[in-house]
Amino acid sequence: MKASAKIRFGLPESTQISLVVYDVAGRKVSVLLDCIMEAGTHEVVFDASGLPVGSYVYQLITPGRSIARRMSMA
């Protein structure tokens, strides 16, 4: 079975964003987005096939804000 997670987020205005996934040791696993995105609600699929089962952290970075959340891949 393919391991994946949907990451949903909203942007109040068009802005530059980065969406990066790290393992629990803080190593960068994947850069999902690094671009300018329009305002609105967005959904990105993180394909974790080939990665070990466990916890990961994704970080959404905009010029005015940084949000980190934990997710588990089983």
N, CA, C and O atoms as a MOPAC input file, in Angstrom:
PM7 MOZYME 1SCF
protein

 N      0.83800 1    -1.18700 1     0.00000 1
 C      0.00000 1     0.00000 1     0.00000 1
 C      0.88100 1     1.24700 1     0.00000 1
 O      1.89000 1     1.29300 1     0.70400 1
 N      0.51700 1     2.22900 1    -0.76300 1
 C      1.27600 1     3.45800 1    -0.88900 1
 C      1.03400 1     4.34800 1     0.32700 1
 O     -0.11300 1     4.65200 1     0.65300 1
 N      2.10400 1     4.76700 1     0.99800 1
 C      2.00000 1     5.65100 1     2.15500 1
 C      1.98600 1     7.09600 1     1.68000 1
 O      2.88700 1     7.54000 1     0.96900 1
 N      0.95400 1     7.82000 1     2.08200 1
 C      0.87400 1     9.23000 1     1.72200 1
 C      0.03400 1     9.96900 1     2.75600 1
 O     -0.71700 1     9.35800 1     3.51600 1
 N      0.17200 1    11.27300 1     2.77200 1
 C     -0.60700 1    12.12400 1     3.66600 1
 C     -1.01200 1    13.36900 1     2.90500 1
 O     -0.24900 1    13.88200 1     2.08700 1
 N     -2.22000 1    13.85600 1     3.17400 1
 C     -2.68800 1    15.10300 1     2.58200 1
 C     -2.43100 1    16.22800 1     3.57800 1
 O     -2.80400 1    16.13500 1     4.74700 1
 N     -1.79900 1    17.27200 1     3.10600 1
 C     -1.52700 1    18.45100 1     3.92600 1
 C     -2.37700 1    19.58000 1     3.37200 1
 O     -2.22700 1    19.97800 1     2.21700 1
 N     -3.27900 1    20.09500 1     4.21400 1
 C     -4.17400 1    21.17800 1     3.79900 1
 C     -3.78100 1    22.46600 1     4.52400 1
 O     -3.42500 1    22.45600 1     5.70200 1
 N     -3.85500 1    23.56100 1     3.79300 1
 C     -3.56300 1    24.85400 1     4.40700 1
 C     -4.26800 1    25.94800 1     3.62300 1
 O     -4.62700 1    25.76700 1     2.46000 1
 N     -4.46100 1    27.08800 1     4.28000 1
 C     -5.10300 1    28.23200 1     3.65300 1
 C     -4.17800 1    29.43800 1     3.65700 1
 O     -3.38400 1    29.63400 1     4.57600 1
 N     -4.29800 1    30.22500 1     2.62500 1
 C     -3.51500 1    31.45200 1     2.51200 1
 C     -4.47300 1    32.63300 1     2.35000 1
 O     -5.34800 1    32.59900 1     1.48500 1
 N     -4.32100 1    33.67900 1     3.17000 1
 C     -5.21300 1    34.83100 1     3.05900 1
 C     -4.91800 1    35.70900 1     1.84600 1
 O     -5.77400 1    36.48100 1     1.41300 1
 N     -3.70300 1    35.59100 1     1.29500 1
 C     -3.31400 1    36.38000 1     0.12500 1
 C     -2.24700 1    35.62900 1    -0.65900 1
 O     -1.63300 1    34.69500 1    -0.14400 1
 N     -2.03100 1    36.03000 1    -1.88200 1
 C     -0.96400 1    35.42100 1    -2.68600 1
 C      0.37300 1    35.72400 1    -2.02800 1
 O      0.63600 1    36.85800 1    -1.62800 1
 N      1.22500 1    34.69100 1    -1.91800 1
 C      2.50400 1    34.87700 1    -1.24600 1
 C      3.47700 1    33.77400 1    -1.61800 1
 O      3.08300 1    32.72400 1    -2.12500 1
 N      4.74600 1    34.02300 1    -1.36000 1
 C      5.78800 1    33.01100 1    -1.51700 1
 C      5.66700 1    32.02200 1    -0.35900 1
 O      5.55300 1    32.44200 1     0.79200 1
 N      5.69000 1    30.72600 1    -0.63900 1
 C      5.64400 1    29.73500 1     0.43200 1
 C      6.67300 1    28.64200 1     0.18500 1
 O      7.10300 1    28.39300 1    -0.94200 1
 N      7.04500 1    28.00900 1     1.27500 1
 C      7.83200 1    26.77600 1     1.23000 1
 C      7.12100 1    25.77500 1     2.11700 1
 O      6.68000 1    26.11700 1     3.21500 1
 N      7.00600 1    24.55600 1     1.65700 1
 C      6.43300 1    23.46600 1     2.43700 1
 C      7.46200 1    22.34800 1     2.43600 1
 O      7.72400 1    21.72600 1     1.40700 1
 N      8.04700 1    22.09900 1     3.61800 1
 C      9.17100 1    21.17500 1     3.74100 1
 C      8.83400 1    20.11000 1     4.77700 1
 O      8.21700 1    20.40600 1     5.80000 1
 N      9.24100 1    18.86700 1     4.50900 1
 C      9.01600 1    17.75700 1     5.43600 1
 C     10.36200 1    17.33200 1     6.01500 1
 O     11.34500 1    17.18700 1     5.28800 1
 N     10.39300 1    17.13300 1     7.34500 1
 C     11.58600 1    16.70000 1     8.06500 1
 C     11.29900 1    15.41200 1     8.81600 1
 O     10.15700 1    15.15300 1     9.19600 1
 N     12.33700 1    14.59600 1     9.03400 1
 C     12.16700 1    13.44700 1     9.92500 1
 C     12.33200 1    13.95200 1    11.36500 1
 O     12.65000 1    15.12300 1    11.57700 1
 N     12.11800 1    13.07800 1    12.34900 1
 C     12.16300 1    13.51900 1    13.74600 1
 C     13.56400 1    13.91400 1    14.20100 1
 O     13.71600 1    14.55100 1    15.24400 1
 N     14.58500 1    13.54700 1    13.43800 1
 C     15.95800 1    13.95400 1    13.75200 1
 C     16.28000 1    15.33300 1    13.16200 1
 O     17.37400 1    15.86000 1    13.36500 1
 N     15.31800 1    15.91200 1    12.43300 1
 C     15.51300 1    17.23500 1    11.85900 1
 C     16.12500 1    17.24600 1    10.47800 1
 O     16.46000 1    18.31000 1     9.95700 1
 N     16.27700 1    16.07300 1     9.87400 1
 C     16.82200 1    16.00400 1     8.50900 1
 C     15.71800 1    16.27700 1     7.48200 1
 O     14.60600 1    15.76300 1     7.59900 1
 N     16.04100 1    17.08900 1     6.48500 1
 C     15.07800 1    17.39900 1     5.43200 1
 C     14.82500 1    16.15000 1     4.60500 1
 O     15.75800 1    15.53000 1     4.09300 1
 N     13.54800 1    15.78300 1     4.47700 1
 C     13.14100 1    14.59800 1     3.73100 1
 C     12.64200 1    14.97800 1     2.34100 1
 O     12.92800 1    14.29100 1     1.36100 1
 N     11.89200 1    16.07900 1     2.26300 1
 C     11.30000 1    16.46500 1     0.98900 1
 C     10.92200 1    17.94000 1     0.99700 1
 O     10.47500 1    18.46300 1     2.01800 1
 N     11.09900 1    18.60900 1    -0.13500 1
 C     10.56800 1    19.95700 1    -0.33800 1
 C      9.35900 1    19.78800 1    -1.24700 1
 O      9.50000 1    19.49400 1    -2.43400 1
 N      8.17400 1    19.97400 1    -0.68100 1
 C      6.94500 1    19.76000 1    -1.44000 1
 C      6.58600 1    20.96800 1    -2.29100 1
 O      6.10300 1    20.82100 1    -3.41300 1
 N      6.82100 1    22.16100 1    -1.75600 1
 C      6.52800 1    23.39100 1    -2.48900 1
 C      7.59000 1    24.43600 1    -2.18400 1
 O      8.09500 1    24.50900 1    -1.06400 1
 N      7.92100 1    25.22500 1    -3.16400 1
 C      8.76500 1    26.40200 1    -2.99600 1
 C      8.40300 1    27.33300 1    -4.14400 1
 O      9.08200 1    27.37800 1    -5.17100 1
 N      7.30900 1    28.08100 1    -3.94500 1
 C      6.75600 1    28.85900 1    -5.04500 1
 C      5.82400 1    29.94500 1    -4.51300 1
 O      5.58100 1    30.03800 1    -3.30900 1
 N      5.31100 1    30.75800 1    -5.42300 1
 C      4.27200 1    31.72500 1    -5.08100 1
 C      2.93400 1    31.03300 1    -5.30300 1
 O      2.69700 1    30.43300 1    -6.35200 1
 N      2.05800 1    31.12400 1    -4.29700 1
 C      0.73000 1    30.51300 1    -4.41600 1
 C     -0.34000 1    31.56900 1    -4.22200 1
 O     -0.15400 1    32.54200 1    -3.49000 1
 N     -1.44800 1    31.36100 1    -4.88200 1
 C     -2.58500 1    32.26200 1    -4.79400 1
 C     -3.29900 1    32.09900 1    -3.45300 1
 O     -3.14900 1    31.07700 1    -2.78300 1
 N     -4.06700 1    33.09800 1    -3.07100 1
 C     -4.88400 1    33.02100 1    -1.86400 1
 C     -5.89800 1    31.89400 1    -2.01200 1
 O     -6.32700 1    31.56800 1    -3.11900 1
 N     -6.27500 1    31.30100 1    -0.87500 1
 C     -7.28300 1    30.25200 1    -0.88700 1
 C     -6.82200 1    29.02800 1    -0.12200 1
 O     -5.78000 1    29.03400 1     0.53300 1
 N     -7.62100 1    27.98000 1    -0.22000 1
 C     -7.33800 1    26.72000 1     0.45000 1
 C     -6.61600 1    25.79400 1    -0.52600 1
 O     -6.99600 1    25.67200 1    -1.69100 1
 N     -5.57700 1    25.15300 1    -0.02800 1
 C     -4.75000 1    24.29400 1    -0.87300 1
 C     -4.55700 1    22.93800 1    -0.20700 1
 O     -4.64000 1    22.82000 1     1.01500 1
 N     -4.29800 1    21.91900 1    -1.01800 1
 C     -4.03300 1    20.57100 1    -0.51500 1
 C     -2.85800 1    19.99900 1    -1.30700 1
 O     -2.84800 1    20.02600 1    -2.53800 1
 N     -1.87200 1    19.48100 1    -0.57700 1
 C     -0.68400 1    18.89000 1    -1.19100 1
 C     -0.56300 1    17.46500 1    -0.66300 1
 O     -0.76600 1    17.22800 1     0.52700 1
 N     -0.23600 1    16.52300 1    -1.53000 1
 C     -0.05500 1    15.13600 1    -1.12100 1
 C      1.43300 1    14.86300 1    -0.92200 1
 O      2.25100 1    15.09000 1    -1.81300 1
 N      1.75900 1    14.36900 1     0.27000 1
 C      3.12200 1    13.96200 1     0.59300 1
 C      3.21800 1    12.46600 1     0.35700 1
 O      2.59400 1    11.68100 1     1.07200 1
 N      3.99700 1    12.06400 1    -0.64400 1
 C      4.19400 1    10.65100 1    -0.97600 1
 C      5.35800 1    10.13000 1    -0.14400 1
 O      6.51200 1    10.48500 1    -0.38700 1
 N      5.04900 1     9.28400 1     0.84000 1
 C      6.06800 1     8.76700 1     1.75900 1
 C      6.51200 1     7.35800 1     1.40200 1
 O      7.18200 1     6.70300 1     2.20100 1
 N      6.15100 1     6.88100 1     0.21600 1
 C      6.59600 1     5.54000 1    -0.16400 1
 C      8.12100 1     5.53700 1    -0.22500 1
 O      8.73400 1     6.46400 1    -0.75300 1
 N      8.70900 1     4.50900 1     0.30800 1
 C     10.15500 1     4.41500 1     0.34800 1
 C     10.76500 1     4.99600 1     1.61500 1
 O     11.96800 1     4.86500 1     1.84400 1
 N      9.94300 1     5.63600 1     2.43800 1
 C     10.43100 1     6.18700 1     3.70100 1
 C     10.02800 1     5.27100 1     4.85500 1
 O      9.02100 1     4.56900 1     4.76300 1
 N     10.80400 1     5.27100 1     5.93600 1
 C     10.45000 1     4.42900 1     7.07700 1
 C      9.14400 1     4.87800 1     7.74400 1
 O      8.77900 1     6.05300 1     7.70300 1
 N      8.46200 1     3.92600 1     8.34800 1
 C      7.27200 1     4.22800 1     9.14300 1
 C      7.71500 1     5.07100 1    10.32500 1
 O      8.79100 1     4.84900 1    10.88100 1
 N      6.88400 1     6.04500 1    10.71300 1
 C      7.22600 1     6.85700 1    11.87800 1
 C      6.63600 1     8.24200 1    11.79200 1
 O      5.74200 1     8.50500 1    10.98800 1
 N      7.14500 1     9.12400 1    12.62900 1
 C      6.66800 1    10.50100 1    12.69800 1
 C      7.53300 1    11.41100 1    11.84300 1
 O      8.74600 1    11.23400 1    11.73200 1
 N      6.87300 1    12.38600 1    11.24600 1
 C      7.53200 1    13.40100 1    10.44200 1
 C      6.95000 1    14.75900 1    10.82000 1
 O      5.86700 1    14.84100 1    11.40000 1
 N      7.67200 1    15.81100 1    10.48900 1
 C      7.20500 1    17.16900 1    10.75000 1
 C      7.18500 1    17.91100 1     9.42600 1
 O      8.15600 1    17.88300 1     8.67000 1
 N      6.05800 1    18.58100 1     9.14900 1
 C      6.05300 1    19.44800 1     7.97800 1
 C      6.02100 1    20.89500 1     8.45300 1
 O      5.39300 1    21.22500 1     9.45900 1
 N      6.70700 1    21.74200 1     7.71100 1
 C      6.79700 1    23.15400 1     8.05400 1
 C      6.35800 1    23.98400 1     6.86500 1
 O      6.89300 1    23.84800 1     5.76500 1
 N      5.37500 1    24.84700 1     7.09700 1
 C      4.88100 1    25.78100 1     6.09200 1
 C      5.46600 1    27.14900 1     6.43000 1
 O      5.22800 1    27.68500 1     7.51200 1
 N      6.22800 1    27.70500 1     5.50100 1
 C      6.91700 1    28.96600 1     5.73800 1
 C      6.44400 1    30.00300 1     4.72300 1
 O      6.49200 1    29.77500 1     3.51400 1
 N      5.98500 1    31.14900 1     5.23800 1
 C      5.63900 1    32.30100 1     4.41800 1
 C      6.46400 1    33.47400 1     4.93200 1
 O      7.07100 1    33.36900 1     5.99800 1
 N      6.50400 1    34.59200 1     4.20400 1
 C      7.30200 1    35.71700 1     4.68700 1
 C      6.92900 1    36.19200 1     6.10200 1
 O      7.79500 1    36.68600 1     6.82400 1
 N      5.67800 1    36.05500 1     6.50200 1
 C      5.27400 1    36.55400 1     7.80600 1
 C      4.97900 1    35.49800 1     8.85400 1
 O      4.58700 1    35.83300 1     9.97200 1
 N      5.16100 1    34.20800 1     8.51100 1
 C      4.72000 1    33.16500 1     9.43000 1
 C      5.40300 1    31.83400 1     9.12600 1
 O      5.76500 1    31.53800 1     7.98800 1
 N      5.56200 1    31.05600 1    10.17300 1
 C      6.08300 1    29.69400 1    10.02800 1
 C      5.26800 1    28.78000 1    10.94000 1
 O      5.12600 1    29.04200 1    12.13500 1
 N      4.74100 1    27.71400 1    10.36400 1
 C      3.90300 1    26.77100 1    11.11100 1
 C      4.47600 1    25.38800 1    10.92400 1
 O      4.77300 1    24.98700 1     9.79900 1
 N      4.63800 1    24.64500 1    12.02000 1
 C      5.12900 1    23.26300 1    11.96000 1
 C      4.08500 1    22.35600 1    12.59400 1
 O      3.49500 1    22.69600 1    13.62000 1
 N      3.85900 1    21.20200 1    11.98100 1
 C      2.90300 1    20.21000 1    12.49200 1
 C      3.51700 1    18.82600 1    12.33600 1
 O      4.28900 1    18.57200 1    11.41100 1
 N      3.16200 1    17.94700 1    13.24700 1
 C      3.65300 1    16.57000 1    13.21000 1
 C      2.62700 1    15.69000 1    12.49200 1
 O      1.42100 1    15.92000 1    12.58900 1
 N      3.11800 1    14.69300 1    11.78000 1
 C      2.24700 1    13.70100 1    11.14400 1
 C      2.90700 1    12.33600 1    11.27600 1
 O      4.13100 1    12.22600 1    11.35000 1
 N      2.08400 1    11.31200 1    11.30200 1
 C      2.58300 1     9.94100 1    11.43100 1
 C      2.32400 1     9.18200 1    10.15200 1
 O      1.25200 1     9.28400 1     9.55500 1
 N      3.30900 1     8.42700 1     9.74200 1
 C      3.16800 1     7.57500 1     8.56400 1
 C      3.22700 1     6.13300 1     9.04800 1
 O      4.21100 1     5.70500 1     9.65000 1
 N      2.15800 1     5.39100 1     8.77500 1
 C      2.08900 1     3.99600 1     9.23000 1
 C      2.20100 1     3.05100 1     8.06300 1
 O      2.16300 1     1.83400 1     8.24800 1

